[in-house]
Amino acid sequence: MQESTQETEESRSEQQEGSLMTFADFGFKQPIMRAIQRMGFQVPSPIQQKVIPLILEGHDVVGQAHTGTGKTAAFGLPALNNIEWRNGVELLVITPTRELATQVSDELFSLGRFAGIRTVSVYGGQSYRRQLDLIGRGAQVVVATPGRLLDMLSSGKLEDFNPSIVVLDEADEMLDMGFLDDIKEIFSYLPQQRQTLLFSATMPEPIKDLARHILYEPKFVSVTKKETTNKDIRQLYYVIEEKDRDDAIVRLLDKEEPEKAIIFCRMKREVDRVAELLQAQGINARGLHGDMEMRERMDVIKGFRGRDIDILVATDVAARGLNIENVSHVFNYHIPFDPES
């Protein structure tokens, strides 16, 4: 990989940020612009300003940016714009979790709907036959989790699968979840002639090594700061006895009266217990973790996005990468094992 390209991209982004860009400046096709206008997008975010021109030009890209910075549109808009309408899947997006796969798929569908682009989510817990049938009907976009995708590829269920654009989203989270070997094997089934995009909030050495092997002369873009947390978030901590945690979380919820809040727990059984505790106190709370049935998990996320659920009690893995508006408070029931989290 040629790290010298990073300086060039940074200087380009500084020039772009000097004047107020609009999405019209990228020269998207009319159906894509119509979707952008319908979704109310006005000014591209920093990551979008930097990577969209590179992707439109056909470069491989390594993008470093945190969740909530507009990454999906950053890779989705130029990728959908460049679809050539040949037979078969043209865009493959690989995400670490089912929830994120659904979220990304929904956004790509919205961005490509006026162009007639079909998207399919591929993940475990759902019917193989239905997912394969939807792909076979002429989907241009597949958003998949590593396990189910590798299973389909290795068993020969996906015939003539030759996406021209492949995106690894939240690559560092896939590393944390133990998917790195699966990712490497998946790429052994993909065409050599492709455009590859890798997005990650952090760049640990295994991700850098993966990028060296699967990308060709990539352009580097980073919009992260040295600090891993936003400066406009007020952070507080309380030193308490272990036995007082339950009372503390209830008292804090009563005192703060959050409009919408997430409580992170380390373990799945802790999620269930804390959610039940809050429900017993008359608090509108639900749990979210990986052992729940897929339909139940999606119902919880939908309820929390809307107004049916006020407090989401979750493991960080289950809620990883989700972008939910109007969350005013985040509580860590225990300090996370990983300081980055």
C-alpha positions in Angstrom: 0.0 0.0 0.0 1.2 3.5 -0.8 0.9 5.6 2.4 2.3 8.6 0.6 -1.1 9.1 -1.0 -2.5 10.1 2.4 -0.9 13.5 2.2 -2.4 14.2 -1.2 -5.9 13.3 0.0 -5.6 15.5 3.1 -4.5 18.5 1.0 -7.5 17.8 -1.4 -9.9 17.7 1.6 -8.6 21.0 3.0 -9.3 22.7 -0.4 -12.8 21.2 -0.4 -13.6 22.2 3.1 -12.6 25.8 2.3 -15.8 26.2 0.3 -19.2 24.9 1.1 -19.8 21.8 -1.0 -23.2 20.4 -2.0 -24.1 16.9 -3.2 -24.7 18.4 -6.7 -21.0 19.1 -6.9 -20.3 15.3 -7.2 -22.2 14.9 -10.5 -24.4 12.0 -9.4 -26.9 10.6 -11.8 -30.4 12.1 -11.6 -32.1 9.1 -9.8 -29.4 9.2 -7.1 -29.7 13.0 -6.7 -33.5 12.6 -6.4 -33.0 10.1 -3.5 -30.5 12.5 -1.8 -33.1 15.3 -2.0 -35.9 13.1 -0.8 -33.8 12.1 2.2 -33.1 15.7 3.1 -29.3 15.6 2.7 -27.9 19.1 2.4 -24.2 19.4 2.9 -21.9 16.4 2.7 -20.1 15.4 5.9 -16.3 15.4 6.1 -15.9 11.7 5.3 -18.4 12.1 2.4 -16.5 15.1 1.0 -13.2 13.1 1.0 -14.1 9.7 -0.2 -17.0 10.2 -2.7 -14.8 11.6 -5.4 -12.2 8.9 -4.9 -14.8 6.1 -5.1 -16.4 7.7 -8.2 -13.0 7.7 -9.9 -12.7 3.9 -9.2 -9.9 4.0 -6.5 -9.6 1.5 -3.7 -10.1 3.4 -0.4 -9.3 2.9 3.3 -11.5 5.2 5.3 -11.1 5.8 9.0 -14.2 7.3 10.6 -16.5 6.6 13.6 -20.1 5.5 13.5 -22.5 8.4 12.9 -20.3 10.3 10.5 -22.2 9.3 7.3 -20.1 6.4 6.2 -22.9 4.4 4.6 -23.8 7.3 2.3 -20.1 8.0 1.8 -19.6 4.6 0.1 -23.2 3.9 -0.9 -23.9 6.9 -3.0 -20.8 6.6 -5.4 -21.1 2.8 -5.5 -24.8 2.9 -6.4 -24.1 5.7 -8.9 -21.5 3.5 -10.7 -23.7 0.4 -11.0 -23.5 -0.8 -14.6 -26.7 -2.8 -14.7 -25.1 -6.1 -15.8 -26.5 -9.4 -14.6 -25.9 -10.3 -11.0 -24.8 -8.6 -7.8 -22.6 -5.6 -8.4 -22.2 -4.3 -4.8 -21.3 -6.4 -1.8 -21.2 -4.9 1.7 -19.9 -7.0 4.6 -20.9 -5.9 8.1 -20.2 -7.5 11.5 -23.8 -7.8 12.9 -27.2 -8.6 11.6 -28.6 -5.4 13.0 -26.0 -3.3 11.1 -26.6 -5.4 8.0 -30.3 -4.5 8.1 -29.6 -0.8 8.8 -27.1 -0.5 6.0 -29.4 -2.4 3.6 -32.3 -0.1 4.4 -30.2 3.0 3.8 -28.8 1.7 0.5 -32.4 0.8 -0.6 -33.5 4.4 0.2 -30.5 5.8 -1.7 -31.1 3.6 -4.8 -34.9 3.3 -4.9 -35.4 5.8 -7.7 -32.8 4.1 -9.8 -34.7 0.8 -9.4 -31.8 -0.8 -7.4 -32.7 -3.9 -5.3 -31.0 -4.8 -2.1 -30.9 -8.0 -0.1 -29.8 -8.6 3.5 -27.9 -12.0 4.1 -27.4 -13.2 7.7 -28.0 -16.1 9.9 -31.3 -16.9 11.6 -33.3 -16.5 8.3 -34.2 -18.8 5.5 -31.4 -19.7 3.1 -33.9 -20.3 0.4 -35.6 -16.9 0.7 -32.3 -15.0 0.7 -31.0 -16.9 -2.3 -34.4 -16.5 -4.1 -34.3 -12.7 -3.5 -30.7 -12.6 -4.9 -31.7 -14.7 -7.9 -34.5 -12.3 -8.8 -32.0 -9.7 -9.8 -30.6 -7.9 -6.7 -27.8 -5.5 -7.5 -26.8 -5.1 -3.8 -26.1 -7.7 -1.1 -25.4 -6.7 2.5 -24.1 -9.6 4.5 -22.6 -10.8 7.7 -19.4 -12.9 7.4 -20.7 -16.2 8.7 -23.7 -16.6 6.4 -22.0 -15.2 3.4 -19.0 -17.6 3.8 -21.4 -20.5 4.2 -23.2 -19.6 1.0 -20.0 -19.2 -0.9 -18.1 -22.3 0.3 -21.2 -24.5 -0.3 -21.6 -23.2 -3.9 -25.0 -21.8 -3.2 -24.1 -18.4 -4.8 -23.4 -19.1 -8.4 -21.9 -16.4 -10.7 -21.3 -14.2 -7.7 -18.9 -11.5 -9.1 -19.5 -8.1 -7.3 -17.4 -5.3 -8.9 -17.4 -3.3 -5.7 -16.8 -4.8 -2.2 -17.1 -2.9 1.0 -15.9 -4.0 4.5 -17.8 -1.9 7.0 -16.7 -1.6 10.7 -13.6 -3.7 9.9 -12.2 -3.3 13.4 -15.4 -4.6 15.0 -15.2 -7.7 12.7 -11.6 -8.2 14.1 -12.9 -7.9 17.7 -15.7 -10.5 17.0 -13.2 -13.0 15.5 -14.3 -12.8 11.9 -10.9 -12.0 10.4 -10.2 -15.5 9.1 -13.7 -15.7 7.6 -13.1 -12.3 5.8 -9.9 -13.6 4.3 -11.6 -16.8 3.1 -14.5 -14.8 1.7 -12.1 -12.8 -0.5 -10.7 -16.0 -2.0 -14.1 -16.5 -3.6 -14.4 -12.9 -5.0 -13.1 -11.7 -8.3 -9.6 -10.3 -8.5 -10.8 -7.4 -10.7 -12.8 -5.3 -8.2 -13.0 -2.1 -6.3 -12.5 -2.6 -2.6 -13.4 -0.2 0.1 -12.5 -0.7 3.8 -14.0 1.4 6.6 -12.9 1.2 10.2 -13.1 3.4 13.3 -9.6 2.3 14.4 -6.7 0.9 12.5 -5.0 -1.9 14.6 -2.2 -3.8 12.9 -4.2 -6.8 11.8 -6.6 -4.5 9.9 -3.7 -2.7 8.2 -2.3 -6.1 7.3 -5.7 -7.2 5.8 -5.8 -3.9 3.8 -2.4 -4.6 2.3 -3.6 -8.0 1.0 -7.1 -7.1 -0.3 -6.7 -3.6 -1.6 -4.8 -2.3 -4.6 -2.9 1.0 -4.2 -5.6 2.4 -1.9 -6.2 6.1 -1.1 -6.2 6.8 2.6 -8.8 9.1 4.2 -9.2 9.8 7.9 -11.7 12.1 9.7 -11.0 10.8 13.2 -9.3 12.9 15.8 -6.7 11.8 18.3 -9.4 11.8 21.0 -11.6 8.7 20.6 -14.6 10.5 22.2 -16.5 13.6 21.2 -15.6 16.8 23.1 -19.2 17.9 23.4 -20.2 14.9 25.5 -20.3 15.5 29.3 -18.9 12.4 31.1 -19.4 11.5 34.7 -18.5 8.5 36.8 -19.6 7.2 40.2 -17.5 5.1 42.6 -20.0 2.7 44.3 -20.1 -0.7 45.9 -21.0 -3.6 43.6 -24.1 -4.3 45.6 -25.4 -0.7 45.0 -25.2 -0.8 41.2 -28.9 -1.6 40.7 -30.1 1.1 43.0 -27.7 3.6 41.4 -28.9 3.0 37.9 -32.6 3.4 39.0 -31.8 6.6 40.9 -29.8 8.0 38.0 -32.7 7.3 35.6 -35.1 9.0 38.0 -32.8 12.0 38.4 -31.8 12.5 34.8 -35.2 11.7 33.2 -33.6 10.9 29.9 -35.8 11.1 26.8 -34.0 8.1 25.3 -31.1 6.2 26.9 -28.8 3.2 26.4 -27.4 1.1 29.2 -24.5 -1.0 28.3 -23.8 -4.3 30.1 -20.9 -6.7 29.6 -22.8 -9.9 29.6 -26.0 -11.2 28.1 -27.4 -12.5 31.4 -26.7 -9.1 32.9 -28.8 -7.4 30.1 -31.8 -9.6 30.9 -31.5 -9.0 34.6 -31.1 -5.2 34.4 -34.0 -4.9 31.9 -36.3 -6.9 34.2 -35.2 -4.8 37.2 -36.1 -1.6 35.3 -39.4 -3.0 34.1 -40.3 -3.9 37.7 -39.7 -0.3 38.6 -42.2 0.9 35.9 -39.5 2.0 33.5 -40.1 1.4 29.8 -37.0 -0.7 29.1 -36.1 -3.7 26.9 -33.0 -5.8 26.5 -30.9 -6.5 23.4 -28.3 -9.2 23.0 -27.1 -11.9 20.6 -29.0 -14.8 22.1 -32.4 -13.3 21.3 -34.4 -14.4 18.3 -33.8 -12.3 15.3 -37.4 -11.1 15.0 -37.4 -10.1 18.6 -34.1 -8.2 18.2 -35.5 -6.3 15.2 -38.7 -5.5 17.1 -36.7 -4.0 20.0 -34.5 -1.9 17.7 -37.6 -0.6 15.8 -39.3 0.2 19.1 -36.3 2.0 20.4 -36.0 4.0 17.2 -39.6 5.0 17.6 -41.4 5.8 20.8 -42.3 2.4 22.1 -39.1 1.9 24.1 -37.4 4.6 26.2 -34.4 2.6 27.7 -32.4 0.1 25.7 -30.3 -2.3 27.9 -27.7 -3.9 25.6 -24.3 -5.6 25.2 -21.9 -3.4 23.2 -21.7 -6.2 20.5 -25.5 -6.2 19.9 -25.7 -2.4 19.7 -22.5 -2.0 17.8 -22.7 0.3 14.8 -26.4 1.2 15.2 -27.2 4.9 14.5 -30.2 5.9 16.6 -31.2 9.6 17.0 -32.3 11.5 20.1 -30.3 9.4 22.6 -29.6 11.9 25.4 -27.8 9.5 27.9 -25.5 6.5 27.8 -24.9 4.5 30.9 -22.1 2.0 31.3 -23.4 -0.5 34.0 -19.8 -1.6 34.2 -16.7 0.0 32.7 -16.2 -1.7 29.3 -13.4 -4.3 29.0 -12.0 -2.4 26.0 -11.1 1.3 26.6 -11.8 2.1 22.9 -15.4 1.0 23.5 
